[in-house]
Amino acid sequence: MDHLAELKEFARLHARGQGMTAEHATRVLARITNDTTGDPESWAAVWTAEGRAAAGRGDLLDACRHYALARFPYHGDADRLDAQRLCVDTFDQWRRTQDGIERLEFTDADGTGGTVACWAAGLDRSRPLLVVMGGIVSVKEQWAPLLPLLNRLGFAAVVTELPGVGENTVTYGPDSWRTLSLLLDRLADRALVADTSMLALSFSGHLALGAAAEDPRIRRVLTVGAPVAGFFTDEAWWPRVPGITTDTLRRLTGSEDLTELRDRLAGFALTPERLRQVRIPVRYVASSRDEIIPDTDQTLLRRTLDDVRFKTFDDVHGSPAHLGATRRWLFSQLLWLRFARRRARPTPRGAVGARPS
């Protein structure tokens, strides 16, 4: 599949995941003839024009959705960089019309001087912390509209990005999980970080599992289509991985070519020994036709985690055709684990099976 065709295929899935209708996405994609910077019929130009039109109508969140697709899969050229800035600035305009949504920014302590930006709501030292993070192609502005709901549910909620994505300028590497622990450090006086939940989607789910093995403040992880080990190391699986995925990972990790990328990714794999240190509930939405994550990663989680449950949809990576059902299951699990389960009888270690529920 050529580059533009693959972009369009993935955009349909991501547009659906953001709540766009298939008809609208199809109309927009039909106008895109190339991916050349500066061309008015190019990928970034057409999606950006749609975003500006939405902003002109006063629909700022719809504008953000279009700008997010304009910079898809990453802001690697001038037009996509403009779209990235428009996405952030337009969301900032919207959040100023809401009560209690604030912007946070801090410098990562990895020696690179990279910065991490967040949108947050409900910050209070008495409230449990909920961190929301997307994958390698999704910016925080896609998930930040959930903040008013998360605030009403009683969480101190923070939405941020995977290293290398959006405004996060930290290089993505095997130790990127430390960024999550640093975030908890920085929020220690603004939320109950000792009771932290991670709603970490796709590749950020891998980060959350790695952090949970080391940081006892993380009490539960909920994820969708997270890679664990096989994705990073399975030579037989790798040829199936879409070009957009490999190209984006190469960009985020700073790899010069595919060979260097594969060498780097080998160090990302979570070993069984590391996973056995994750002694908290893990809830995982899986897709039976996932083209990115091998099912061996689910098998590994079943074998190594004491408290893991899966919800499987007949769908591709991220289950974009089941967005509503995915959110309902994740939020029901989150609320049960955070508020109801602590009042229930404790389950003996190892007694909770890895059966789908």
Secondary structure, DSSP 8 states (H G I E B T S, - for coil): --HHHHHHHHHHHHHHHTT--HHHHHHHHHT--B--TT-TTBHHHHHHHHHHHHHHTT-HHHHHHHHHHHT-S---SHHHHHHHHHHHHHHHHHHTTSSS-EEEEEE-SSSS--EEEEEEE--EEEEEEEEEE--SS--GGGTGGGHHHHHHTT-EEEEE--TTSTT--S---TTTTHHHHHHHHHTTTTEEEEEEEEEEETHHHHHHHHHHTT-TTEEEEEEES---SHHHH-TTTGGGS-HHHHHHHHHHHT-SSHHHHHHHHGGG---HHHHTT--S-EEEEEETT-SSS-THHHHHHHHH-SSEEEEEESSSTT-GGGHHHHHHHHHHHHHIIIIIGGGS----TT-S---B-
